[in-house]
């Protein structure tokens, strides 16, 4: 029964909403945090060199602090941030579906544990054409504008000029 529950779309929607709200809560208060994620769902752009990607564990903790914190962006179903890896500080844009965050951690304490089991089908659905624009959804709340990089948006969702 529990497996059916944590795979249900309703439970997944609730967990995704809770993860998004917790991240926004921490960002608004300038509180650094960690994201524990299953690396299987994480994308790197540019891809990490093999010597770096081979060092990542299947479950990896990303520290969201400093420049990584400042570069953090959250959209309707995805999040992204810039991070440096290895001794050379190889820069890459890290992105993943929100629902694939397993834990949100502050000062070594889990604040949120995601019990939902993400499905590949659900991740693909969020990327299909016809889904409401992620940017439009983000900008529908004026408080979220400060999480976008300056100059990244010139128009409001209704087509009017920004600012």
C-alpha positions as CSV (number, residue, x, y, z in Angstrom):
1,X,0.0,0.0,0.0
2,X,2.8,2.5,0.9
3,X,4.5,2.0,-2.5
4,X,1.2,2.8,-4.3
5,X,0.8,5.9,-2.1
6,X,4.3,7.3,-2.8
7,X,4.0,6.6,-6.5
8,X,0.6,8.3,-6.8
9,X,0.5,11.6,-8.8
10,X,-1.3,13.3,-5.9
11,X,1.5,12.5,-3.5
12,X,4.1,13.5,-6.0
13,X,2.4,16.8,-6.6
14,X,2.3,17.5,-2.8
15,X,5.9,16.6,-2.4
16,X,7.0,18.7,-5.3
17,X,5.0,21.7,-4.0
18,X,6.6,21.2,-0.5
19,X,10.1,21.0,-2.0
20,X,9.6,24.2,-4.0
21,X,8.2,26.1,-1.1
22,X,11.0,25.0,1.3
23,X,13.6,26.1,-1.3
24,X,11.9,29.4,-1.8
25,X,11.7,29.9,2.0
26,X,15.4,29.3,2.3
27,X,16.3,31.5,-0.7
28,X,14.2,34.4,0.6
29,X,16.0,34.3,3.9
30,X,19.5,33.9,2.4
31,X,20.0,30.6,4.2
32,X,22.5,28.3,2.6
33,X,21.3,24.7,2.2
34,X,22.2,21.3,0.7
35,X,20.3,19.2,-1.8
36,X,20.6,15.5,-1.6
37,X,19.9,14.1,-5.0
38,X,19.9,10.9,-7.0
39,X,22.6,11.7,-9.6
40,X,20.7,9.6,-12.2
41,X,18.3,12.6,-12.7
42,X,20.9,15.4,-12.7
43,X,22.0,17.0,-15.9
44,X,25.3,19.0,-16.2
45,X,25.9,21.6,-18.9
46,X,28.6,21.3,-20.0
47,X,28.9,17.7,-19.1
48,X,31.5,16.9,-16.4
49,X,34.7,15.3,-17.6
50,X,34.8,11.6,-16.9
51,X,37.4,12.0,-14.2
52,X,34.9,14.2,-12.3
53,X,31.7,12.5,-13.1
54,X,33.2,9.1,-12.0
55,X,33.8,10.6,-8.5
56,X,30.1,11.5,-7.9
57,X,28.2,9.0,-5.7
58,X,24.8,7.7,-6.9
59,X,23.3,9.9,-4.2
60,X,25.2,13.3,-4.0
61,X,24.8,16.3,-1.7
62,X,25.1,19.6,-3.5
63,X,26.0,22.6,-1.2
64,X,23.9,25.6,-2.2
65,X,26.0,28.5,-0.9
66,X,28.1,31.4,-2.2
67,X,27.9,31.8,-6.0
68,X,25.9,28.6,-6.3
69,X,23.3,30.1,-4.0
70,X,23.3,33.3,-6.1
71,X,22.9,31.5,-9.4
72,X,20.0,29.3,-8.1
73,X,16.9,29.3,-10.2
74,X,13.7,27.5,-9.7
75,X,11.0,27.0,-12.3
76,X,7.7,25.2,-12.4
77,X,9.1,21.6,-12.4
78,X,12.9,22.1,-12.5
79,X,15.7,23.8,-10.6
80,X,19.2,24.8,-11.7
81,X,22.3,26.3,-10.3
82,X,25.9,26.8,-11.4
83,X,28.6,24.9,-9.5
84,X,32.3,24.2,-9.7
85,X,33.7,20.6,-9.5
86,X,37.1,19.2,-8.6
87,X,40.4,20.9,-7.9
88,X,40.2,22.9,-11.1
89,X,36.7,24.2,-10.1
90,X,35.2,23.0,-13.5
91,X,32.1,25.1,-14.0
92,X,28.8,23.5,-15.0
93,X,25.1,24.3,-14.9
94,X,23.4,21.7,-12.8
95,X,19.7,21.0,-13.4
96,X,17.2,18.5,-12.2
97,X,13.4,18.0,-11.8
98,X,12.3,19.4,-8.4
99,X,10.7,16.1,-7.5
100,X,14.0,14.3,-7.6
101,X,15.4,16.2,-4.6
102,X,15.6,13.5,-1.9
103,X,16.4,15.8,1.1
104,X,16.9,19.5,1.8
105,X,19.5,19.9,4.5
106,X,20.5,22.9,6.6
107,X,23.5,22.7,9.0
108,X,23.7,18.9,8.7
109,X,20.0,18.6,9.6
110,X,17.4,17.3,7.1
111,X,14.6,19.9,7.0
112,X,12.6,18.0,4.4
113,X,12.7,14.4,3.3
114,X,11.0,13.6,-0.1
115,X,9.3,10.2,0.1
116,X,7.8,10.4,-3.4
117,X,9.3,8.1,-6.0
118,X,9.9,10.1,-9.2
119,X,9.0,8.4,-12.4
120,X,10.7,8.9,-15.8
121,X,7.2,9.4,-17.3
122,X,6.4,12.2,-15.0
123,X,9.7,14.0,-15.7
124,X,9.0,13.7,-19.5
125,X,5.5,15.0,-19.1
126,X,6.8,18.3,-17.6
127,X,8.9,18.9,-20.7
128,X,6.2,18.3,-23.3
129,X,5.0,21.1,-25.5
130,X,1.7,22.6,-24.3
131,X,2.8,22.6,-20.7
132,X,2.5,26.2,-19.3
133,X,5.8,28.0,-19.7
134,X,8.0,27.6,-16.7
135,X,9.1,31.2,-16.8
136,X,5.6,32.4,-17.0
137,X,4.6,30.4,-14.0
138,X,7.6,31.7,-12.1
139,X,7.0,35.3,-13.0
140,X,3.3,35.1,-12.1
141,X,4.4,35.7,-8.5
142,X,6.2,39.1,-8.4
143,X,8.3,38.0,-5.4
144,X,10.0,35.3,-7.5
145,X,11.5,37.9,-9.9
146,X,14.5,38.4,-7.6
147,X,15.5,34.8,-8.1
148,X,16.1,35.4,-11.8
149,X,19.4,36.8,-13.0
150,X,19.4,40.5,-13.8
151,X,18.5,41.1,-17.5
152,X,17.2,37.6,-18.0
153,X,13.7,38.8,-18.5
154,X,12.5,41.9,-20.4
155,X,8.7,41.2,-20.5
156,X,6.1,40.3,-18.1
157,X,4.1,37.1,-18.7
158,X,1.2,39.3,-20.2
159,X,3.7,40.7,-22.8
160,X,4.1,44.1,-21.2
161,X,7.5,45.6,-20.5
162,X,9.1,44.5,-17.2
163,X,10.1,46.8,-14.3
